[in-house]
Amino acid sequence: MSQAILLDLDKTILDTIRFYDNYFDTVEQLYGKDKLAIFKQVCDETYSLQGTARLDLAIESIGGDINLVAKNLNNDYLFPDAKEFINNNQNLFILSMGEAKSQGLKMKVSGLDIPILLVTQHRKAKWIKENLLVGKKYLINGKKFDSIIFCDDREENFVGFDALTNAKGYIINRYNKKHNNLPINVSEIISLSEITE
């Protein structure tokens, strides 16, 4: 029986908080505290923009170079359990909401070479049903799978997950959030090592 594993990127396998903290530190190292203050102000003012669209505007506002910042970022943003999980499993796919440039940058600087499926809506379970489920199989990047495992950190991404056939979900709780209405086929975990097939 073939099985695909769909993993969310931000706050599931990638420590997004550490990524952005390092991004701000790198801007300060390259351009100084005054430019960092302007950079942060533009980021705050453009919060409704996603990912690098916001960072692009902020870098532009200080006369900086986003490629130079990216080149100077650390490369250790994966949670330790994520590194081990990725190294020990096959048929992995990133299922992430966001824009391609931003998610691609995070994956590149983290050394991830996993196919990414970008979702434009918050209800990932619905997206899976509408875009990947074909009959009783899951068609992902041209390959058919009998079942899926899906791991995410946001409860709303599991709404309707119990309607999927041959699907097991895991909500990862890295920041002690309270989850109330999880479907019957979704378990709460604190580490990817708790995922069982």
Secondary structure, 3 states (H helix, E strand, C coil): CCEEEEECCECCCECHHHHHHHHHHHHHHHHCHHHHHHHHHHHHHCCCCCHHHHHHHHHHHCCCCHHHHHHCCCCCCECHHHHHHHHCCCCEEEEEECCHHHHHHHHHHCCCCCCEEEECCCCHHHHHHHHCEECCEEEECCEEECEEEEEECCHHHHCCHHHCCCEEEEEECCCCCCCCCCCCCEEEECCHHHCCC
